[in-house]
Amino acid sequence: MALAKLDAVVLDCPDPRALAGFYADVLGGTVEGDDEWVDLRVPGGPTLAFQRAPGFVPPRWPAADHSQQFHLDLTVPDLDAAEKEALELGARPLDTADRSRSFRVYADPAGHPFCLCAG
């Protein structure tokens, strides 16, 4: 028997509403909250929450001397189409040169790494 159930994955960031909007455009869902804490209720998935963090410093990827802290793997049906849309929404490429791989690495507008993965 599990001790707990995953309720949310929480990302620190400088602007919770803006980052929740980015992920709502990527994943769908509804955004609720205020300037300090915003929940993104994702259909069929766990809640993503965004917490204002004064002095936020984004992770560096890849950097052996700095942990990336975590990253999200987002499954998509078409890597090229998903990449185009993610970049239009404000993502920036981190590791996308090897087009033979089944994933590509990006940073969200606050600097958190995430992967688009072929599904």
C-alpha positions as a printed Julia matrix, in Angstrom:
119×3 Matrix{Float64}:
  0.0    0.0     0.0
  1.32   3.46   -0.91
  2.02   5.93    1.83
  0.95   8.91   -0.27
 -0.54  10.0    -3.58
  1.14  12.53   -5.86
 -0.95  15.69   -5.77
  1.2   18.18   -7.69
  4.6   18.9    -9.15
  5.64  22.4    -8.06
  8.03  24.64   -9.99
  9.64  27.71   -8.46
  9.69  30.68  -10.82
  9.68  34.47  -10.92
  6.16  34.81  -12.44
  3.77  31.93  -11.62
  0.9   33.16  -13.79
  3.09  33.58  -16.88
  4.76  30.18  -16.52
  1.41  28.46  -15.87
  0.13  30.1   -19.06
  3.07  28.7   -21.03
  2.4   25.16  -19.79
 -1.37  25.57  -20.3
 -0.62  26.38  -23.95
  1.62  23.3   -24.18
 -0.49  20.8   -22.18
 -4.01  22.24  -22.03
 -5.85  22.5   -18.75
 -7.17  25.23  -16.52
 -5.21  27.83  -14.59
 -6.24  28.92  -11.08
 -4.43  31.0    -8.49
 -2.93  34.34   -7.65
  0.38  36.14   -8.08
  2.13  33.89   -5.53
  0.81  30.39   -6.38
 -0.9   29.08   -9.51
 -2.25  25.59  -10.21
 -2.52  24.15  -13.7
 -5.05  21.33  -13.67
 -3.93  19.1   -16.54
 -6.52  16.77  -18.08
 -5.61  13.18  -17.23
 -2.45  14.13  -15.36
 -1.17  15.51  -12.1
 -1.47  19.18  -11.25
  1.46  21.41  -12.12
  1.82  24.21   -9.6
  3.94  27.34   -9.91
  5.26  29.16   -6.86
  6.75  32.67   -6.87
 10.38  32.46   -5.79
 12.08  35.82   -5.22
 15.67  35.6    -6.4
 14.92  32.56   -8.58
 17.98  31.28  -10.45
 17.16  28.87  -13.27
 18.99  25.54  -13.48
 21.76  25.18  -16.05
 21.65  22.31  -18.49
 23.85  20.49  -19.01
 26.26  21.41  -16.29
 28.04  18.82  -14.18
 28.68  21.4   -11.47
 25.02  22.53  -11.23
 22.08  20.19  -10.81
 19.2   20.59  -13.24
 16.98  19.88  -10.18
 14.3   18.07  -12.22
 12.83  18.06  -15.7
  9.51  17.2   -17.32
  9.17  14.62  -20.1
  6.26  15.56  -22.36
  5.14  12.94  -24.89
  4.09  14.27  -28.31
  2.89  12.55  -31.51
  5.12  14.64  -33.84
  8.44  16.03  -32.58
  8.89  18.54  -35.4
  5.39  20.0   -35.06
  5.6   20.1   -31.25
  9.01  21.76  -31.4
  7.71  24.49  -33.71
  4.79  25.24  -31.4
  6.88  25.12  -28.2
  9.38  27.59  -29.67
  6.54  29.91  -30.73
  5.24  29.78  -27.14
  8.59  30.9   -25.74
 10.6   27.71  -25.18
 14.27  27.8   -26.14
 16.34  24.86  -27.37
 18.97  23.35  -25.09
 19.85  20.09  -26.88
 18.0   19.59  -30.15
 20.73  19.02  -32.76
 20.56  15.19  -32.87
 17.38  14.68  -34.88
 17.76  10.87  -34.8
 16.95  10.71  -31.06
 13.44  10.18  -29.74
 13.62  13.31  -27.57
 14.74  16.95  -27.65
 15.59  19.19  -24.7
 14.29  22.73  -24.2
 14.0   25.35  -21.47
 10.67  26.88  -20.53
 10.45  30.7   -20.29
 11.71  30.59  -16.67
 14.66  28.33  -17.58
 13.43  24.9   -16.36
 14.51  22.09  -18.69
 11.89  19.88  -20.3
 11.95  17.23  -23.0
  9.62  16.69  -25.9
  9.57  12.92  -26.4
  8.22  10.97  -29.37
  5.16   9.05  -28.31
